[in-house]
Amino acid sequence: MFNWETFEPDEYSRNPEPSYVDLTTRSYVTAEGHATKHTDDSNFLRLAGAAAEVAQTISGGPDKGIPVEGFKAYRPYPVQAVWTKTSDGEDFKIWIKQPLFINEKDFDAALTRTDFSDFNLGEIKFEHLAEGIEIQTANTGTVTPDSEALKVLTDTIQKKGFKRLQDDQHREVYIDGVPIDSGKLILVRLAIDANGQELPGIVHN
C-alpha cells in the first residue's frame, strides 16, 4: 500500500527546521467556509470531516464500488486548509490531495456512496490546484497568530531575502489528523517568491 508518510517524508516533514516544497497541479477534494474559532470551529470541523469522508470513500476503490482505472491501494492524504484573515474571523479552504490515477468520475461515484446528513452535495468539490513554492515547518497543537512556527517562517523569509506572497494567508497540513489537540503535529506553509535564489533540498512533486 502507498503511504504518503513513508514515500513522501520530506514533503510531509516533521522536522521543525524550515524546508521548501514546490508542489505542482494535482487533483484535490475541496470545501470552503468561514470560521471564528479556527480549527475548533464547528463549521471547519463539519466540512473537514465531510471532505475526508469522501476522500476515504474514493480510496476504497473497486472494493467500495468506485470503478477506479489502474487502482492501487493507498492511504488517503491528510486534510489541509488554507486560512485567510477577514474582519470577522477567517475564511478557509480545505484541500485533500488525490493520487494521480483518481479523476472526477471517481469523485462523482464516491458522492453517490456518501452520507449527506451533515453537509450539502455542492459543498464538496473536485478541483485541479497547485500549491506552488512554499516554506514549511512543524507546529505542535493549534496554530495561532503567535505560534513559534509562524515566527520561524517569517524570520527565515526576511533573513533569506524572500518575498511572502500573501501576508494574510497561510496553509496548515494536519498530518496527525483532525480534530486538533495539544499533541498533534501540524505542518505550517507560507507561499513565497525566492527572488531567483536556489532553495536547498526543495521537494518537487
ChimeraX commands (.cxc) that place a marker at each C-alpha (Angstrom):
marker #1 position 0.00,0.00,0.00 radius 0.5
marker #1 position 1.20,3.51,-0.84 radius 0.5
marker #1 position 1.58,5.60,2.32 radius 0.5
marker #1 position 2.38,9.29,1.78 radius 0.5
marker #1 position 4.15,9.49,5.14 radius 0.5
marker #1 position 6.51,6.67,4.16 radius 0.5
marker #1 position 7.10,7.51,0.50 radius 0.5
marker #1 position 6.97,11.34,0.70 radius 0.5
marker #1 position 8.59,12.06,4.09 radius 0.5
marker #1 position 10.26,15.31,3.02 radius 0.5
marker #1 position 7.05,16.80,1.65 radius 0.5
marker #1 position 5.39,16.00,4.98 radius 0.5
marker #1 position 8.42,16.65,7.17 radius 0.5
marker #1 position 8.07,16.54,10.95 radius 0.5
marker #1 position 11.34,18.42,11.33 radius 0.5
marker #1 position 11.00,21.92,12.86 radius 0.5
marker #1 position 13.88,23.09,10.67 radius 0.5
marker #1 position 12.38,25.13,7.80 radius 0.5
marker #1 position 12.32,23.36,4.43 radius 0.5
marker #1 position 10.91,24.00,0.97 radius 0.5
marker #1 position 8.37,22.41,-1.34 radius 0.5
marker #1 position 7.36,23.11,-4.93 radius 0.5
marker #1 position 4.02,21.41,-5.47 radius 0.5
marker #1 position 2.57,21.45,-8.98 radius 0.5
marker #1 position -1.01,20.97,-10.15 radius 0.5
marker #1 position -2.76,17.94,-8.70 radius 0.5
marker #1 position -6.37,16.88,-8.08 radius 0.5
marker #1 position -7.95,17.72,-4.73 radius 0.5
marker #1 position -11.20,17.17,-2.87 radius 0.5
marker #1 position -12.07,20.65,-1.58 radius 0.5
marker #1 position -14.53,22.59,0.56 radius 0.5
marker #1 position -14.76,26.26,1.58 radius 0.5
marker #1 position -16.20,28.06,4.56 radius 0.5
marker #1 position -15.84,30.69,7.27 radius 0.5
marker #1 position -14.71,30.22,10.86 radius 0.5
marker #1 position -14.42,32.33,14.01 radius 0.5
marker #1 position -12.71,29.70,16.18 radius 0.5
marker #1 position -10.05,28.47,13.72 radius 0.5
marker #1 position -9.71,24.67,13.82 radius 0.5
marker #1 position -12.07,24.42,16.80 radius 0.5
marker #1 position -14.86,25.99,14.75 radius 0.5
marker #1 position -17.83,23.68,14.17 radius 0.5
marker #1 position -18.14,24.71,10.51 radius 0.5
marker #1 position -14.49,23.86,9.83 radius 0.5
marker #1 position -14.79,20.51,11.61 radius 0.5
marker #1 position -18.01,19.70,9.74 radius 0.5
marker #1 position -16.53,20.38,6.30 radius 0.5
marker #1 position -13.16,18.82,7.09 radius 0.5
marker #1 position -14.97,15.67,8.18 radius 0.5
marker #1 position -17.16,15.67,5.08 radius 0.5
marker #1 position -14.24,16.12,2.68 radius 0.5
marker #1 position -12.27,13.44,4.50 radius 0.5
marker #1 position -15.23,11.06,4.30 radius 0.5
marker #1 position -15.42,11.49,0.52 radius 0.5
marker #1 position -11.64,11.04,0.18 radius 0.5
marker #1 position -11.82,7.90,2.32 radius 0.5
marker #1 position -14.60,6.50,0.14 radius 0.5
marker #1 position -12.57,7.15,-3.02 radius 0.5
marker #1 position -9.59,5.33,-1.50 radius 0.5
marker #1 position -11.70,2.18,-1.16 radius 0.5
marker #1 position -11.58,1.80,-4.95 radius 0.5
marker #1 position -13.35,-1.14,-6.62 radius 0.5
marker #1 position -13.89,-2.88,-3.26 radius 0.5
marker #1 position -16.13,0.05,-2.28 radius 0.5
marker #1 position -17.86,0.33,-5.65 radius 0.5
marker #1 position -15.59,3.08,-7.03 radius 0.5
marker #1 position -14.52,1.86,-10.51 radius 0.5
marker #1 position -11.03,3.43,-10.49 radius 0.5
marker #1 position -8.93,2.54,-13.53 radius 0.5
marker #1 position -5.42,1.39,-12.64 radius 0.5
marker #1 position -6.28,1.40,-8.93 radius 0.5
marker #1 position -3.50,0.85,-6.41 radius 0.5
marker #1 position -4.16,0.67,-2.68 radius 0.5
marker #1 position -3.17,3.82,-0.80 radius 0.5
marker #1 position -3.58,5.64,2.48 radius 0.5
marker #1 position -5.68,8.81,1.98 radius 0.5
marker #1 position -3.71,12.03,2.07 radius 0.5
marker #1 position -4.12,14.31,5.10 radius 0.5
marker #1 position -6.59,17.16,5.37 radius 0.5
marker #1 position -5.03,20.56,4.80 radius 0.5
marker #1 position -6.51,24.03,4.88 radius 0.5
marker #1 position -5.61,27.46,3.56 radius 0.5
marker #1 position -6.57,30.14,6.10 radius 0.5
marker #1 position -7.20,33.76,5.11 radius 0.5
marker #1 position -7.78,36.51,7.70 radius 0.5
marker #1 position -11.00,38.51,7.47 radius 0.5
marker #1 position -12.52,41.32,9.53 radius 0.5
marker #1 position -14.71,38.87,11.46 radius 0.5
marker #1 position -12.61,35.72,11.61 radius 0.5
marker #1 position -11.09,33.60,8.85 radius 0.5
marker #1 position -12.08,32.09,5.54 radius 0.5
marker #1 position -10.76,28.59,4.95 radius 0.5
marker #1 position -10.38,26.27,2.01 radius 0.5
marker #1 position -9.90,22.58,2.67 radius 0.5
marker #1 position -7.70,20.60,0.28 radius 0.5
marker #1 position -7.22,16.82,0.26 radius 0.5
marker #1 position -4.75,15.64,-2.40 radius 0.5
marker #1 position -5.68,12.69,-4.61 radius 0.5
marker #1 position -3.38,10.16,-6.30 radius 0.5
marker #1 position -2.65,10.72,-9.98 radius 0.5
marker #1 position -4.95,7.87,-11.04 radius 0.5
marker #1 position -8.02,9.42,-9.37 radius 0.5
marker #1 position -10.28,11.52,-11.61 radius 0.5
marker #1 position -13.57,13.38,-11.36 radius 0.5
marker #1 position -15.62,10.32,-12.33 radius 0.5
marker #1 position -14.21,8.53,-9.27 radius 0.5
marker #1 position -15.12,11.55,-7.14 radius 0.5
marker #1 position -18.68,11.57,-8.53 radius 0.5
marker #1 position -19.01,7.85,-7.83 radius 0.5
marker #1 position -17.89,8.40,-4.24 radius 0.5
marker #1 position -20.52,11.09,-3.74 radius 0.5
marker #1 position -23.25,8.55,-4.51 radius 0.5
marker #1 position -21.93,6.43,-1.64 radius 0.5
marker #1 position -21.60,9.23,0.91 radius 0.5
marker #1 position -23.99,10.19,3.71 radius 0.5
marker #1 position -25.05,13.81,3.22 radius 0.5
marker #1 position -26.83,14.22,6.54 radius 0.5
marker #1 position -24.29,16.80,7.75 radius 0.5
marker #1 position -23.48,18.70,4.54 radius 0.5
marker #1 position -24.86,19.58,1.12 radius 0.5
marker #1 position -23.72,17.95,-2.10 radius 0.5
marker #1 position -22.49,21.25,-3.56 radius 0.5
marker #1 position -20.19,21.96,-0.60 radius 0.5
marker #1 position -17.66,19.29,-1.61 radius 0.5
marker #1 position -15.84,19.76,-4.91 radius 0.5
marker #1 position -13.13,18.21,-7.09 radius 0.5
marker #1 position -10.53,20.69,-8.33 radius 0.5
marker #1 position -7.13,20.84,-10.02 radius 0.5
marker #1 position -4.88,23.10,-7.94 radius 0.5
marker #1 position -1.20,23.89,-7.35 radius 0.5
marker #1 position 0.38,24.94,-4.08 radius 0.5
marker #1 position 3.44,26.43,-5.75 radius 0.5
marker #1 position 6.66,27.17,-3.84 radius 0.5
marker #1 position 6.30,27.25,-0.06 radius 0.5
marker #1 position 8.47,27.30,3.03 radius 0.5
marker #1 position 7.31,24.95,5.80 radius 0.5
marker #1 position 7.93,23.98,9.40 radius 0.5
marker #1 position 6.22,21.87,12.05 radius 0.5
marker #1 position 3.95,23.15,14.82 radius 0.5
marker #1 position 2.59,21.19,17.79 radius 0.5
marker #1 position -1.03,21.89,18.62 radius 0.5
marker #1 position -3.34,24.62,17.31 radius 0.5
marker #1 position -1.74,27.26,15.12 radius 0.5
marker #1 position -2.28,30.80,16.44 radius 0.5
marker #1 position -1.01,34.19,15.21 radius 0.5
marker #1 position 1.64,33.97,17.96 radius 0.5
marker #1 position 2.76,30.41,17.16 radius 0.5
marker #1 position 6.51,29.88,17.08 radius 0.5
marker #1 position 6.14,28.14,13.71 radius 0.5
marker #1 position 4.85,31.30,12.03 radius 0.5
marker #1 position 7.60,33.37,13.67 radius 0.5
marker #1 position 10.28,30.93,12.45 radius 0.5
marker #1 position 8.94,31.06,8.90 radius 0.5
marker #1 position 8.55,34.84,8.72 radius 0.5
marker #1 position 12.00,35.36,10.25 radius 0.5
marker #1 position 13.54,32.95,7.71 radius 0.5
marker #1 position 11.78,34.71,4.82 radius 0.5
marker #1 position 13.14,38.06,5.97 radius 0.5
marker #1 position 16.66,36.73,6.64 radius 0.5
marker #1 position 16.92,34.97,3.27 radius 0.5
marker #1 position 15.51,37.87,1.27 radius 0.5
marker #1 position 12.43,36.00,0.08 radius 0.5
marker #1 position 9.03,37.57,-0.52 radius 0.5
marker #1 position 5.90,36.25,1.21 radius 0.5
marker #1 position 3.18,36.17,-1.43 radius 0.5
marker #1 position 0.12,36.60,0.84 radius 0.5
marker #1 position 0.62,38.34,4.18 radius 0.5
marker #1 position -2.90,37.46,5.35 radius 0.5
marker #1 position -2.80,33.78,4.37 radius 0.5
marker #1 position -1.12,30.54,5.40 radius 0.5
marker #1 position -1.57,26.80,4.89 radius 0.5
marker #1 position -1.88,24.09,7.55 radius 0.5
marker #1 position -1.41,20.38,6.83 radius 0.5
marker #1 position -2.91,18.15,9.53 radius 0.5
marker #1 position -0.50,15.22,9.31 radius 0.5
marker #1 position -1.76,13.80,12.61 radius 0.5
marker #1 position -5.41,14.24,11.65 radius 0.5
marker #1 position -8.40,16.36,12.65 radius 0.5
marker #1 position -9.69,17.40,15.17 radius 0.5
marker #1 position -6.61,19.08,16.63 radius 0.5
marker #1 position -5.32,18.63,20.17 radius 0.5
marker #1 position -2.25,19.87,22.00 radius 0.5
marker #1 position -0.13,16.88,20.99 radius 0.5
marker #1 position -0.85,16.76,17.25 radius 0.5
marker #1 position 1.71,17.94,14.73 radius 0.5
marker #1 position 0.68,20.41,12.02 radius 0.5
marker #1 position 2.78,21.47,9.05 radius 0.5
marker #1 position 2.61,25.23,8.51 radius 0.5
marker #1 position 3.38,26.52,5.00 radius 0.5
marker #1 position 3.78,30.04,3.58 radius 0.5
marker #1 position 3.80,30.74,-0.16 radius 0.5
marker #1 position 6.97,32.54,-1.21 radius 0.5
marker #1 position 8.87,34.05,-4.10 radius 0.5
marker #1 position 12.52,33.05,-3.65 radius 0.5
marker #1 position 13.68,36.01,-5.77 radius 0.5
marker #1 position 15.69,33.76,-8.05 radius 0.5
marker #1 position 17.59,32.04,-5.26 radius 0.5
marker #1 position 18.22,28.30,-5.17 radius 0.5
marker #1 position 16.33,26.63,-2.34 radius 0.5
marker #1 position 18.38,23.88,-0.67 radius 0.5
marker #1 position 16.69,20.48,-0.53 radius 0.5
marker #1 position 13.49,21.71,-2.18 radius 0.5
marker #1 position 10.96,18.92,-2.78 radius 0.5
marker #1 position 9.34,18.90,-6.23 radius 0.5
marker #1 position 6.11,16.94,-6.62 radius 0.5
marker link #1:1,2 radius 0.2
marker link #1:2,3 radius 0.2
marker link #1:3,4 radius 0.2
marker link #1:4,5 radius 0.2
marker link #1:5,6 radius 0.2
marker link #1:6,7 radius 0.2
marker link #1:7,8 radius 0.2
marker link #1:8,9 radius 0.2
marker link #1:9,10 radius 0.2
marker link #1:10,11 radius 0.2
marker link #1:11,12 radius 0.2
marker link #1:12,13 radius 0.2
marker link #1:13,14 radius 0.2
marker link #1:14,15 radius 0.2
marker link #1:15,16 radius 0.2
marker link #1:16,17 radius 0.2
marker link #1:17,18 radius 0.2
marker link #1:18,19 radius 0.2
marker link #1:19,20 radius 0.2
marker link #1:20,21 radius 0.2
marker link #1:21,22 radius 0.2
marker link #1:22,23 radius 0.2
marker link #1:23,24 radius 0.2
marker link #1:24,25 radius 0.2
marker link #1:25,26 radius 0.2
marker link #1:26,27 radius 0.2
marker link #1:27,28 radius 0.2
marker link #1:28,29 radius 0.2
marker link #1:29,30 radius 0.2
marker link #1:30,31 radius 0.2
marker link #1:31,32 radius 0.2
marker link #1:32,33 radius 0.2
marker link #1:33,34 radius 0.2
marker link #1:34,35 radius 0.2
marker link #1:35,36 radius 0.2
marker link #1:36,37 radius 0.2
marker link #1:37,38 radius 0.2
marker link #1:38,39 radius 0.2
marker link #1:39,40 radius 0.2
marker link #1:40,41 radius 0.2
marker link #1:41,42 radius 0.2
marker link #1:42,43 radius 0.2
marker link #1:43,44 radius 0.2
marker link #1:44,45 radius 0.2
marker link #1:45,46 radius 0.2
marker link #1:46,47 radius 0.2
marker link #1:47,48 radius 0.2
marker link #1:48,49 radius 0.2
marker link #1:49,50 radius 0.2
marker link #1:50,51 radius 0.2
marker link #1:51,52 radius 0.2
marker link #1:52,53 radius 0.2
marker link #1:53,54 radius 0.2
marker link #1:54,55 radius 0.2
marker link #1:55,56 radius 0.2
marker link #1:56,57 radius 0.2
marker link #1:57,58 radius 0.2
marker link #1:58,59 radius 0.2
marker link #1:59,60 radius 0.2
marker link #1:60,61 radius 0.2
marker link #1:61,62 radius 0.2
marker link #1:62,63 radius 0.2
marker link #1:63,64 radius 0.2
marker link #1:64,65 radius 0.2
marker link #1:65,66 radius 0.2
marker link #1:66,67 radius 0.2
marker link #1:67,68 radius 0.2
marker link #1:68,69 radius 0.2
marker link #1:69,70 radius 0.2
marker link #1:70,71 radius 0.2
marker link #1:71,72 radius 0.2
marker link #1:72,73 radius 0.2
marker link #1:73,74 radius 0.2
marker link #1:74,75 radius 0.2
marker link #1:75,76 radius 0.2
marker link #1:76,77 radius 0.2
marker link #1:77,78 radius 0.2
marker link #1:78,79 radius 0.2
marker link #1:79,80 radius 0.2
marker link #1:80,81 radius 0.2
marker link #1:81,82 radius 0.2
marker link #1:82,83 radius 0.2
marker link #1:83,84 radius 0.2
marker link #1:84,85 radius 0.2
marker link #1:85,86 radius 0.2
marker link #1:86,87 radius 0.2
marker link #1:87,88 radius 0.2
marker link #1:88,89 radius 0.2
marker link #1:89,90 radius 0.2
marker link #1:90,91 radius 0.2
marker link #1:91,92 radius 0.2
marker link #1:92,93 radius 0.2
marker link #1:93,94 radius 0.2
marker link #1:94,95 radius 0.2
marker link #1:95,96 radius 0.2
marker link #1:96,97 radius 0.2
marker link #1:97,98 radius 0.2
marker link #1:98,99 radius 0.2
marker link #1:99,100 radius 0.2
marker link #1:100,101 radius 0.2
marker link #1:101,102 radius 0.2
marker link #1:102,103 radius 0.2
marker link #1:103,104 radius 0.2
marker link #1:104,105 radius 0.2
marker link #1:105,106 radius 0.2
marker link #1:106,107 radius 0.2
marker link #1:107,108 radius 0.2
marker link #1:108,109 radius 0.2
marker link #1:109,110 radius 0.2
marker link #1:110,111 radius 0.2
marker link #1:111,112 radius 0.2
marker link #1:112,113 radius 0.2
marker link #1:113,114 radius 0.2
marker link #1:114,115 radius 0.2
marker link #1:115,116 radius 0.2
marker link #1:116,117 radius 0.2
marker link #1:117,118 radius 0.2
marker link #1:118,119 radius 0.2
marker link #1:119,120 radius 0.2
marker link #1:120,121 radius 0.2
marker link #1:121,122 radius 0.2
marker link #1:122,123 radius 0.2
marker link #1:123,124 radius 0.2
marker link #1:124,125 radius 0.2
marker link #1:125,126 radius 0.2
marker link #1:126,127 radius 0.2
marker link #1:127,128 radius 0.2
marker link #1:128,129 radius 0.2
marker link #1:129,130 radius 0.2
marker link #1:130,131 radius 0.2
marker link #1:131,132 radius 0.2
marker link #1:132,133 radius 0.2
marker link #1:133,134 radius 0.2
marker link #1:134,135 radius 0.2
marker link #1:135,136 radius 0.2
marker link #1:136,137 radius 0.2
marker link #1:137,138 radius 0.2
marker link #1:138,139 radius 0.2
marker link #1:139,140 radius 0.2
marker link #1:140,141 radius 0.2
marker link #1:141,142 radius 0.2
marker link #1:142,143 radius 0.2
marker link #1:143,144 radius 0.2
marker link #1:144,145 radius 0.2
marker link #1:145,146 radius 0.2
marker link #1:146,147 radius 0.2
marker link #1:147,148 radius 0.2
marker link #1:148,149 radius 0.2
marker link #1:149,150 radius 0.2
marker link #1:150,151 radius 0.2
marker link #1:151,152 radius 0.2
marker link #1:152,153 radius 0.2
marker link #1:153,154 radius 0.2
marker link #1:154,155 radius 0.2
marker link #1:155,156 radius 0.2
marker link #1:156,157 radius 0.2
marker link #1:157,158 radius 0.2
marker link #1:158,159 radius 0.2
marker link #1:159,160 radius 0.2
marker link #1:160,161 radius 0.2
marker link #1:161,162 radius 0.2
marker link #1:162,163 radius 0.2
marker link #1:163,164 radius 0.2
marker link #1:164,165 radius 0.2
marker link #1:165,166 radius 0.2
marker link #1:166,167 radius 0.2
marker link #1:167,168 radius 0.2
marker link #1:168,169 radius 0.2
marker link #1:169,170 radius 0.2
marker link #1:170,171 radius 0.2
marker link #1:171,172 radius 0.2
marker link #1:172,173 radius 0.2
marker link #1:173,174 radius 0.2
marker link #1:174,175 radius 0.2
marker link #1:175,176 radius 0.2
marker link #1:176,177 radius 0.2
marker link #1:177,178 radius 0.2
marker link #1:178,179 radius 0.2
marker link #1:179,180 radius 0.2
marker link #1:180,181 radius 0.2
marker link #1:181,182 radius 0.2
marker link #1:182,183 radius 0.2
marker link #1:183,184 radius 0.2
marker link #1:184,185 radius 0.2
marker link #1:185,186 radius 0.2
marker link #1:186,187 radius 0.2
marker link #1:187,188 radius 0.2
marker link #1:188,189 radius 0.2
marker link #1:189,190 radius 0.2
marker link #1:190,191 radius 0.2
marker link #1:191,192 radius 0.2
marker link #1:192,193 radius 0.2
marker link #1:193,194 radius 0.2
marker link #1:194,195 radius 0.2
marker link #1:195,196 radius 0.2
marker link #1:196,197 radius 0.2
marker link #1:197,198 radius 0.2
marker link #1:198,199 radius 0.2
marker link #1:199,200 radius 0.2
marker link #1:200,201 radius 0.2
marker link #1:201,202 radius 0.2
marker link #1:202,203 radius 0.2
marker link #1:203,204 radius 0.2
marker link #1:204,205 radius 0.2
view
